[in-house]
């Protein structure tokens, strides 16, 4: 079947967006993450499910570069978030479990604050503010 002339070859798998091997994180005597391995290919939808206290938030914070791991290897879009957060941050988006805007900020101040999370804003600050008006 696959040896027939004109038979198409299976598509190569997409590169990994997330590659985690042996991830470990403890808080004092409490093991929050015990040797997790996972691989998520670009374009895949992935859910990390578990009961409260299972270490889901800790894993996501490590993937984002907000928390240091104790052991293991982590790569997100080819970057190690523990050592290459500046290169990784502009390439990922994060939606918090709960969020809101500060009621004491104006719309322009709120947009300016969120725009400040991105590198391009530092060189384009006046343009961002003028587009908000």
DSSP file (Angstrom, degrees, kcal/mol; ACC not computed):
  #  RESIDUE AA STRUCTURE BP1 BP2  ACC     N-H-->O    O-->H-N    N-H-->O    O-->H-N    TCO  KAPPA ALPHA  PHI   PSI    X-CA   Y-CA   Z-CA
    1    1 A X    >         0   0    0      0, 0.0     3,-0.9     0, 0.0     6,-0.0   0.000 360.0 360.0 360.0 -51.7    0.0    0.0    0.0
    2    2 A X  T 3   +     0   0    0      1,-0.2     5,-0.1     5,-0.1     0, 0.0   0.620 360.0  63.3 -77.6 -12.3    2.7    2.5    1.0
    3    3 A X  T 3  S+     0   0    0      2,-0.1    -1,-0.2     3,-0.1     2,-0.1   0.458  76.8 114.1 -90.4  -0.8    5.0    1.2   -1.8
    4    4 A X  S X  S-     0   0    0     -3,-0.9     3,-2.0     1,-0.1     2,-0.0  -0.418  80.2 -98.3 -71.1 143.4    2.7    2.2   -4.6
    5    5 A X  T 3  S+     0   0    0      1,-0.3    -1,-0.1    -2,-0.1     3,-0.1  -0.374 110.1  17.9 -59.4 137.5    3.9    4.9   -7.0
    6    6 A X  T 3  S+     0   0    0      1,-0.3    -1,-0.3    -3,-0.1     2,-0.2   0.406  86.4 146.1  81.6  -2.5    2.4    8.3   -6.0
    7    7 A X    <   -     0   0    0     -3,-2.0    -1,-0.3    -5,-0.1     2,-0.2  -0.481  48.8-123.7 -67.6 134.8    1.5    7.1   -2.5
    8    8 A X        -     0   0    0     -2,-0.2     2,-0.2    -3,-0.1    -1,-0.1  -0.547  16.4-127.3 -83.7 146.2    1.8   10.0   -0.1
    9    9 A X        -     0   0    0     -2,-0.2     3,-0.1     1,-0.1    -1,-0.1  -0.586  36.3 -93.4 -84.4 150.3    4.1    9.8    3.0
   10   10 A X        -     0   0    0     -2,-0.2    -1,-0.1     1,-0.1     3,-0.1  -0.354  50.1 -99.4 -61.6 145.5    2.6   10.6    6.3
   11   11 A X        -     0   0    0      1,-0.1     2,-0.1    -3,-0.1    -1,-0.1  -0.359  39.4-105.9 -65.8 144.4    3.2   14.2    7.3
   12   12 A X        -     0   0    0      1,-0.1    -1,-0.1    -3,-0.1     3,-0.1  -0.454  44.6 -99.1 -67.0 143.0    6.1   14.9    9.7
   13   13 A X        -     0   0    0     -2,-0.1    -1,-0.1     1,-0.1     3,-0.1  -0.316  42.4-101.1 -63.9 148.2    4.9   15.7   13.2
   14   14 A X        -     0   0    0     28,-0.1    -1,-0.1     1,-0.1     3,-0.1  -0.316  46.3 -94.9 -64.4 151.5    4.8   19.3   14.2
   15   15 A X        -     0   0    0      1,-0.1    27,-2.9    26,-0.1     2,-0.3  -0.242  49.6 -89.9 -64.4 159.5    7.7   20.6   16.3
   16   16 A X  E     -A   41   0A   0     25,-0.3    25,-0.3     1,-0.2     3,-0.2  -0.531  32.7-175.0 -75.0 132.8    7.2   20.6   20.0
   17   17 A X  E    S+     0   0A   0     23,-3.0    60,-3.3     1,-0.3     2,-0.4   0.794  83.2  23.8 -87.5 -37.6    5.8   23.8   21.6
   18   18 A X  E     +AB  40  76A   0     22,-2.1    22,-2.7    58,-0.2     2,-0.4  -0.998  66.3 177.3-132.2 129.1    6.3   22.4   25.1
   19   19 A X  E     +AB  39  75A   0     56,-2.7    56,-1.9    -2,-0.4     2,-0.4  -0.947   7.7 172.9-135.5 112.3    8.8   19.8   26.1
   20   20 A X  E     +AB  38  74A   0     18,-3.2    18,-2.2    -2,-0.4     2,-0.4  -0.975   4.8 178.8-125.4 131.2    9.1   18.8   29.7
   21   21 A X  E     - B   0  73A   0     52,-2.6    52,-2.8    -2,-0.4    16,-0.2  -0.973  68.7 -14.7-136.3 121.5   11.2   16.0   31.2
   22   22 A X  E    S-     0   0A   0     -2,-0.4    13,-0.2    13,-0.3     2,-0.2   0.816  76.4-173.0  65.3  34.1   11.6   15.1   34.8
   23   23 A X  E     +A   36   0A   0     13,-2.5    13,-1.8    50,-0.2    12,-1.4  -0.425   5.4 178.6 -67.9 128.0   10.1   18.3   36.2
   24   24 A X  E     +AB  34  71A   0     47,-2.2    46,-2.7    10,-0.2    47,-1.5  -0.995  10.5 167.9-133.1 135.3   10.4   18.6   39.9
   25   25 A X  E     +A   33   0A   0      8,-2.0     8,-2.3    -2,-0.4     7,-1.8  -0.949   6.3 179.4-148.1 128.7    9.4   21.4   42.3
   26   26 A X  E     -A   31   0A   0     -2,-0.3     2,-0.6     5,-0.2     5,-0.2  -0.922  22.6-149.9-125.5 152.3    9.2   21.3   46.1
   27   27 A X  E >  S-A   30   0A   0      3,-3.0     3,-1.9    -2,-0.3     2,-0.3  -0.890  72.9 -59.1-118.1  96.0    8.2   23.8   48.7
   28   28 A X  T 3  S-     0   0    0     -2,-0.6    -1,-0.0     1,-0.3     0, 0.0  -0.504 122.9 -12.6  62.5-128.0   10.3   22.8   51.7
   29   29 A X  T 3  S+     0   0    0     -2,-0.3     2,-0.6    -3,-0.1    -1,-0.3   0.559 118.8  95.3 -80.5  -5.7    9.2   19.3   52.6
   30   30 A X  E <   -A   27   0A   0     -3,-1.9    -3,-3.0     1,-0.0     2,-0.8  -0.761  66.2-147.5 -93.2 121.5    6.2   19.4   50.3
   31   31 A X  E     +A   26   0A   0     -2,-0.6    -5,-0.2    -5,-0.2     3,-0.2  -0.780  21.2 173.4 -86.0 111.0    6.6   17.9   46.8
   32   32 A X  E    S+     0   0A   0     -7,-1.8     2,-0.4    -2,-0.8    -6,-0.2   0.842  73.7  22.4 -85.5 -36.3    4.4   19.9   44.5
   33   33 A X  E     -A   25   0A   0     -8,-2.3    -8,-2.0    25,-0.1     2,-0.5  -0.996  68.0-167.0-135.4 126.7    5.6   18.4   41.2
   34   34 A X  E     -A   24   0A   0     -2,-0.4   -10,-0.2   -10,-0.2   -11,-0.1  -0.703  66.3 -45.2-121.6  79.7    7.2   15.0   41.1
   35   35 A X  E    S-     0   0A   0    -12,-1.4   -13,-0.3    -2,-0.5     2,-0.2   0.900  70.9-173.5  74.3  43.7    9.0   14.2   37.8
   36   36 A X  E     -A   23   0A   0    -13,-1.8   -13,-2.5   -15,-0.1     2,-0.4  -0.506   5.7-169.4 -73.5 136.4    6.4   15.2   35.2
   37   37 A X  E     +     0   0A   0    -16,-0.2     2,-0.3    -2,-0.2   -16,-0.2  -0.991  17.9 153.0-120.2 133.7    7.1   14.5   31.6
   38   38 A X  E     -A   20   0A   0    -18,-2.2   -18,-3.2    -2,-0.4     2,-0.4  -0.980  24.6-163.1-157.9 152.8    5.0   16.0   28.8
   39   39 A X  E     -A   19   0A   0     -2,-0.3     2,-0.5   -20,-0.2   -20,-0.2  -0.987   6.0-174.3-138.8 126.4    5.2   17.0   25.2
   40   40 A X  E     -A   18   0A   0    -22,-2.7   -23,-3.0    -2,-0.4   -22,-2.1  -0.983  16.8-144.2-123.2 120.9    2.8   19.3   23.4
   41   41 A X  E >   -A   16   0A   0     -2,-0.5     3,-2.1   -25,-0.3   -25,-0.3  -0.496  34.6 -88.3 -81.8 152.2    3.2   19.8   19.7
   42   42 A X  T 3  S+     0   0    0    -27,-2.9   -28,-0.1     1,-0.3    -1,-0.1  -0.350 116.5  24.4 -57.0 136.0    2.5   23.2   18.0
   43   43 A X  T 3  S+     0   0    0      1,-0.3    -1,-0.3    -3,-0.1     2,-0.2   0.243  95.5 121.8  90.5 -12.9   -1.1   23.4   17.1
   44   44 A X    <   -     0   0    0     -3,-2.1     2,-0.5     1,-0.0    -1,-0.3  -0.489  59.8-133.5 -80.4 152.4   -2.3   20.9   19.7
   45   45 A X        -     0   0    0     -2,-0.2     2,-0.4    -3,-0.1    -4,-0.1  -0.934  29.5-174.2-102.8 129.3   -4.8   21.7   22.4
   46   46 A X        -     0   0    0     -2,-0.5     2,-0.4    -6,-0.1    -6,-0.0  -0.976  12.0-164.1-130.4 136.1   -3.6   20.5   25.7
   47   47 A X        -     0   0    0     -2,-0.4     2,-0.7     2,-0.0    -2,-0.0  -0.975   9.2-154.1-121.4 136.2   -5.3   20.5   29.1
   48   48 A X        +     0   0    0     -2,-0.4     2,-0.3     2,-0.0    12,-0.0  -0.917  27.6 178.9-108.4 104.5   -3.6   20.0   32.5
   49   49 A X        +     0   0    0     -2,-0.7     2,-0.3     5,-0.0    -2,-0.0  -0.795  15.1 117.6-113.3 149.4   -6.2   18.6   34.8
   50   50 A X        -     0   0    0     -2,-0.3     3,-0.1     5,-0.0     5,-0.1  -0.900  57.3 -71.9 170.3 167.3   -6.1   17.5   38.4
   51   51 A X    >   -     0   0    0     -2,-0.3     3,-1.8     1,-0.2     5,-0.3  -0.203  67.8 -71.7 -71.0 166.6   -7.5   18.2   41.9
   52   52 A X  T 3  S+     0   0    0      1,-0.3    -1,-0.2     2,-0.1     0, 0.0  -0.331 123.4  24.6 -55.6 137.2   -6.6   21.2   44.0
   53   53 A X  T 3  S+     0   0    0     -3,-0.1    -1,-0.3     1,-0.0    -2,-0.1   0.516  83.9 119.6  84.9   5.1   -3.0   21.0   45.2
   54   54 A X  S <  S-     0   0    0     -3,-1.8    -2,-0.1    -4,-0.1    -3,-0.1   0.633  87.7-105.0 -79.4 -12.5   -1.9   18.6   42.4
   55   55 A X  S  > S+     0   0    0     -4,-0.2     4,-2.5   -22,-0.1     5,-0.2   0.539  78.9 131.3 103.4   8.5    0.7   21.1   41.2
   56   56 A X  H  > S+     0   0    0     -5,-0.3     4,-2.4     1,-0.2     5,-0.2   0.940  76.7  44.8 -60.4 -49.4   -1.0   22.4   38.0
   57   57 A X  H  > S+     0   0    0      1,-0.2     4,-2.7     2,-0.2    -1,-0.2   0.898 112.1  53.1 -63.4 -40.1   -0.4   26.1   38.8
   58   58 A X  H  > S+     0   0    0      2,-0.2     4,-2.0     1,-0.2    -1,-0.2   0.924 109.4  48.9 -60.3 -45.0    3.2   25.4   39.7
   59   59 A X  H  X S+     0   0    0     -4,-2.5     4,-2.4     2,-0.2    -2,-0.2   0.942 112.8  47.0 -60.2 -48.0    3.8   23.6   36.4
   60   60 A X  H  X S+     0   0    0     -4,-2.4     4,-2.0     1,-0.2    -2,-0.2   0.902 110.7  52.1 -63.4 -40.9    2.2   26.5   34.4
   61   61 A X  H  X>S+     0   0    0     -4,-2.7     5,-2.3     1,-0.2     6,-1.2   0.868 110.3  48.9 -63.8 -35.5    4.2   29.1   36.4
   62   62 A X  H ><5S+     0   0    0     -4,-2.0     3,-0.5     4,-0.2    -2,-0.2   0.913 109.9  51.4 -67.9 -42.4    7.4   27.1   35.6
   63   63 A X  H 3<5S+     0   0    0     -4,-2.4    -2,-0.2     1,-0.2    -1,-0.2   0.844 111.3  48.5 -62.3 -33.3    6.5   27.0   31.9
   64   64 A X  H 3<5S-     0   0    0     -4,-2.0    -1,-0.2    -5,-0.2    -2,-0.2   0.677 115.2-116.5 -78.7 -18.7    5.9   30.8   32.0
   65   65 A X  T <<5S+     0   0    0     -4,-0.9    -3,-0.2    -3,-0.5    -2,-0.1   0.598  85.6 114.0  90.5  12.7    9.2   31.4   33.7
   66   66 A X  S   <S+     0   0    0     -5,-2.3     2,-0.4    -6,-0.2    -4,-0.2   0.626  75.5  40.1 -89.8 -15.1    7.6   32.9   36.8
   67   67 A X  S    S-     0   0    0     -6,-1.2     2,-0.3    -9,-0.1    -2,-0.2  -0.993  81.4-124.1-136.1 142.3    8.8   30.1   39.1
   68   68 A X        -     0   0    0     -2,-0.4     2,-0.2    -3,-0.1    -6,-0.1  -0.619  22.8-135.0 -85.0 141.6   12.1   28.2   39.3
   69   69 A X        -     0   0    0     -2,-0.3   -44,-0.2    -7,-0.1     3,-0.1  -0.589   2.7-144.5 -89.0 157.3   12.2   24.5   39.0
   70   70 A X  S    S-     0   0    0    -46,-2.7     2,-0.3     1,-0.3   -45,-0.2   0.788  78.6 -10.3 -88.5 -32.9   14.2   22.3   41.3
   71   71 A X  E    S+B   24   0A   0    -47,-1.5   -47,-2.2     2,-0.0    -1,-0.3  -0.976  91.9  61.2-158.8 165.2   15.1   19.7   38.7
   72   72 A X  E    S-     0   0A   0     -2,-0.3     2,-0.4   -49,-0.2   -50,-0.2  -0.332  71.3 -78.0 104.4 174.6   14.2   18.6   35.2
   73   73 A X  E     -B   21   0A   0    -52,-2.8   -52,-2.6    -2,-0.1     2,-0.4  -0.956  40.1-178.0-119.0 134.6   14.4   20.0   31.7
   74   74 A X  E     +B   20   0A   0     -2,-0.4     2,-0.4   -54,-0.2   -54,-0.2  -0.998   5.6 174.8-134.9 131.6   11.8   22.5   30.3
   75   75 A X  E     -B   19   0A   0    -56,-1.9   -56,-2.7    -2,-0.4     2,-0.5  -0.992   5.9-175.0-135.9 130.3   11.6   24.0   26.8
   76   76 A X  E >  S-BC  18  79A   0      3,-3.2     3,-2.1    -2,-0.4   -58,-0.2  -0.985  82.5 -17.2-124.2 118.0    8.8   26.3   25.6
   77   77 A X  T 3  S-     0   0    0    -60,-3.3   -60,-0.1    -2,-0.5    -1,-0.1   0.851 130.1 -54.3  52.5  36.7    9.0   27.3   21.9
   78   78 A X  T 3  S+     0   0    0      1,-0.3     2,-0.3   -61,-0.3    -1,-0.3   0.422 118.2 109.9  82.4  -1.1   12.6   26.2   22.1
   79   79 A X  B <   -C   76   0A   0     -3,-2.1    -3,-3.2     6,-0.0     2,-0.8  -0.824  69.8-128.5-108.3 146.2   13.4   28.5   25.0
   80   80 A X    >>  -     0   0    0     -2,-0.3     4,-3.1    -5,-0.2     3,-1.8  -0.838  19.4-155.3 -87.1 109.0   14.3   27.5   28.6
   81   81 A X  T 34 S+     0   0    0     -2,-0.8     4,-0.3     1,-0.3    -1,-0.1   0.751  90.4  59.8 -62.0 -22.3   11.8   29.7   30.6
   82   82 A X  T 34 S+     0   0    0     -8,-0.2    -1,-0.3     1,-0.1   -19,-0.0   0.728 124.6  17.3 -74.8 -20.7   14.1   29.5   33.6
   83   83 A X  T <4 S+     0   0    0     -3,-1.8    -2,-0.2     2,-0.0    -1,-0.1   0.521 130.1  43.4-126.6 -12.6   17.0   31.1   31.7
   84   84 A X    >X  +     0   0    0     -4,-3.1     4,-1.9     1,-0.1     3,-0.5  -0.134  63.4 133.8-129.4  37.7   15.5   32.7   28.6
   85   85 A X  H 3> S+     0   0    0     -4,-0.3     4,-3.1     1,-0.2    -1,-0.1   0.863  71.2  57.5 -59.7 -38.3   12.4   34.4   29.9
   86   86 A X  H 3> S+     0   0    0      1,-0.2     4,-0.6     2,-0.2    -1,-0.2   0.873 110.9  43.1 -62.5 -36.5   13.1   37.7   28.1
   87   87 A X  H <4 S+     0   0    0     -3,-0.5    -1,-0.2     1,-0.1    -2,-0.2   0.831 119.7  44.0 -75.8 -32.2   13.2   35.9   24.7
   88   88 A X  H >X S+     0   0    0     -4,-1.9     3,-2.4     1,-0.2     4,-0.6   0.888  96.1  72.7 -81.0 -41.1   10.1   33.8   25.6
   89   89 A X  H >< S+     0   0    0     -4,-3.1     3,-1.1     1,-0.3    -1,-0.2   0.821  95.0  50.8 -50.7 -44.4    7.8   36.4   27.1
   90   90 A X  T 3< S+     0   0    0     -4,-0.6    -1,-0.3     1,-0.2    -2,-0.1   0.655 109.1  54.9 -70.0 -10.1    6.9   38.2   23.9
   91   91 A X  T <4 S+     0   0    0     -3,-2.4     2,-0.3    -4,-0.2    -1,-0.2   0.500 102.8  60.2-100.9  -5.1    6.0   34.9   22.3
   92   92 A X    <<  -     0   0    0     -3,-1.1     2,-0.4    -4,-0.6   -28,-0.0  -0.861  62.7-149.4-123.8 158.0    3.5   33.6   24.8
   93   93 A X        -     0   0    0     -2,-0.3     2,-0.4     2,-0.0    -3,-0.0  -0.949  10.4-158.8-123.5 147.3    0.1   34.8   26.2
   94   94 A X        -     0   0    0     -2,-0.4     2,-0.5   -30,-0.0    -2,-0.0  -0.988   7.4-165.7-130.6 132.6   -1.2   34.2   29.7
   95   95 A X        -     0   0    0     -2,-0.4     4,-0.0     4,-0.0    -2,-0.0  -0.977  23.3-139.4-116.5 118.0   -4.8   34.3   30.9
   96   96 A X        -     0   0    0     -2,-0.5     3,-0.1     1,-0.1    -2,-0.0  -0.291  19.8-114.9 -74.5 159.8   -5.0   34.3   34.7
   97   97 A X  S    S+     0   0    0      1,-0.2     2,-0.4    -2,-0.0    -1,-0.1   0.879 104.9  13.1 -62.3 -38.0   -7.6   32.3   36.6
   98   98 A X  S    S+     0   0    0      2,-0.0     2,-0.3     0, 0.0    -1,-0.2  -0.998  78.7 163.6-137.9 142.2   -9.1   35.6   37.8
   99   99 A X        +     0   0    0     -2,-0.4     2,-0.3    -3,-0.1    -4,-0.0  -0.930   5.4 160.0-149.5 170.0   -8.5   39.0   36.4
  100  100 A X        -     0   0    0     -2,-0.3     2,-0.3     2,-0.0    -2,-0.0  -0.954  37.1 -97.7-178.6 170.5   -9.8   42.5   36.4
  101  101 A X        -     0   0    0     -2,-0.3     2,-0.4     4,-0.0    -2,-0.0  -0.770  42.6-100.9-104.4 153.6   -8.8   46.0   35.8
  102  102 A X    >   -     0   0    0     -2,-0.3     3,-1.6     1,-0.2     8,-0.1  -0.599  26.2-145.5 -72.6 124.0   -7.9   48.5   38.5
  103  103 A X  T 3  S+     0   0    0     -2,-0.4    -1,-0.2     1,-0.3    -2,-0.0   0.699  95.7  59.2 -67.1 -17.7  -11.0   50.7   39.0
  104  104 A X  T 3  S+     0   0    0      2,-0.1     2,-0.3    -3,-0.0    -1,-0.3   0.488  90.2  87.3 -90.8  -2.5   -8.8   53.8   39.7
  105  105 A X  S <  S-     0   0    0     -3,-1.6     2,-0.1     1,-0.1    -4,-0.0  -0.732  75.3-127.2 -95.5 145.6   -7.1   53.7   36.3
  106  106 A X     >  -     0   0    0     -2,-0.3     4,-2.4     1,-0.1     5,-0.2  -0.334  32.5-102.4 -76.5 170.2   -8.4   55.4   33.2
  107  107 A X  H  > S+     0   0    0      2,-0.2     4,-2.6     1,-0.2     5,-0.2   0.928 124.6  49.3 -59.7 -45.2   -8.9   53.4   30.0
  108  108 A X  H  > S+     0   0    0      1,-0.2     4,-2.6     2,-0.2    -1,-0.2   0.915 111.4  48.8 -61.8 -43.3   -5.7   55.0   28.6
  109  109 A X  H  > S+     0   0    0      2,-0.2     4,-2.3     1,-0.2    -1,-0.2   0.887 111.6  49.9 -64.5 -38.2   -3.7   54.2   31.7
  110  110 A X  H  X S+     0   0    0     -4,-2.4     4,-2.3     2,-0.2     5,-0.2   0.938 113.3  44.8 -65.3 -46.9   -5.0   50.5   31.7
  111  111 A X  H  X S+     0   0    0     -4,-2.6     4,-2.7     1,-0.2     5,-0.2   0.903 113.4  51.1 -63.8 -41.0   -4.1   50.0   28.0
  112  112 A X  H  X S+     0   0    0     -4,-2.6     4,-1.6    -5,-0.2    -1,-0.2   0.895 109.1  51.4 -62.6 -40.5   -0.7   51.7   28.6
  113  113 A X  H  < S+     0   0    0     -4,-2.3     4,-0.3     2,-0.2    -2,-0.2   0.950 114.1  42.3 -62.6 -49.2   -0.1   49.4   31.6
  114  114 A X  H >< S+     0   0    0     -4,-2.3     3,-1.5     1,-0.2    -2,-0.2   0.880 111.9  54.4 -67.7 -36.8   -0.8   46.2   29.6
  115  115 A X  H >< S+     0   0    0     -4,-2.7     3,-1.9     1,-0.3     6,-0.4   0.827  96.5  68.5 -63.6 -30.4    1.1   47.5   26.5
  116  116 A X  T 3< S+     0   0    0     -4,-1.6    -1,-0.3     1,-0.3    -2,-0.2   0.634  83.5  72.1 -64.6 -14.3    4.1   48.0   28.8
  117  117 A X  T <  S+     0   0    0     -3,-1.5     2,-0.4    -4,-0.3    -1,-0.3   0.592  90.0  74.3 -74.6  -9.2    4.4   44.2   29.2
  118  118 A X  S X> S-     0   0    0     -3,-1.9     3,-1.2    -4,-0.1     4,-0.6  -0.869  79.4-133.8-115.0 140.6    5.7   44.0   25.6
  119  119 A X  H >> S+     0   0    0     -2,-0.4     3,-1.3     1,-0.3     4,-0.6   0.864 102.8  60.5 -56.8 -42.9    9.1   45.0   24.3
  120  120 A X  H >> S+     0   0    0      1,-0.3     4,-0.9     2,-0.2     3,-0.7   0.771  94.0  67.0 -61.7 -24.5    7.8   46.9   21.3
  121  121 A X  H <4 S+     0   0    0     -3,-1.2     3,-0.5    -6,-0.4     4,-0.4   0.861  88.7  64.9 -63.3 -35.1    5.9   49.2   23.6
  122  122 A X  H << S+     0   0    0     -3,-1.3     3,-0.3    -4,-0.6    -1,-0.2   0.836 112.3  33.9 -59.2 -33.3    9.2   50.6   25.0
  123  123 A X  H << S+     0   0    0     -3,-0.7    -1,-0.3    -4,-0.6    -2,-0.2   0.563 125.3  42.8 -96.6  -9.6   10.1   52.1   21.6
  124  124 A X  S  X S+     0   0    0     -4,-0.9     4,-2.0    -3,-0.5    -2,-0.2  -0.008  71.6 126.3-125.3  28.3    6.5   52.9   20.6
  125  125 A X  H  > S+     0   0    0     -4,-0.4     4,-2.1    -3,-0.3     5,-0.2   0.893  74.0  47.9 -61.3 -46.3    5.1   54.4   23.8
  126  126 A X  H  > S+     0   0    0      1,-0.2     4,-2.6     2,-0.2    -1,-0.2   0.899 110.9  52.5 -63.1 -39.6    3.8   57.7   22.4
  127  127 A X  H  > S+     0   0    0      2,-0.2     4,-2.0     1,-0.2    -1,-0.2   0.909 108.5  50.3 -63.7 -41.5    2.1   55.9   19.5
  128  128 A X  H  X S+     0   0    0     -4,-2.0     4,-0.9     1,-0.2    -1,-0.2   0.926 112.5  46.5 -62.0 -45.3    0.3   53.5   21.8
  129  129 A X  H >X S+     0   0    0     -4,-2.1     4,-0.6     1,-0.2     3,-0.6   0.901 111.2  51.4 -65.3 -40.5   -1.0   56.4   24.0
  130  130 A X  H >< S+     0   0    0     -4,-2.6     3,-0.7     1,-0.2    -1,-0.2   0.849 106.0  54.9 -68.6 -31.9   -2.1   58.5   20.9
  131  131 A X  H 3< S+     0   0    0     -4,-2.0    -1,-0.2     1,-0.2    -2,-0.2   0.727 103.1  58.2 -70.5 -20.5   -4.1   55.5   19.5
  132  132 A X  H <<        0   0    0     -4,-0.9    -1,-0.2    -3,-0.6    -2,-0.2   0.668 360.0 360.0 -81.5 -17.1   -6.0   55.3   22.8
  133  133 A X    <<        0   0    0     -3,-0.7    -1,-0.2    -4,-0.6    -2,-0.2   0.463 360.0 360.0 -89.5 360.0   -7.3   58.8   22.6
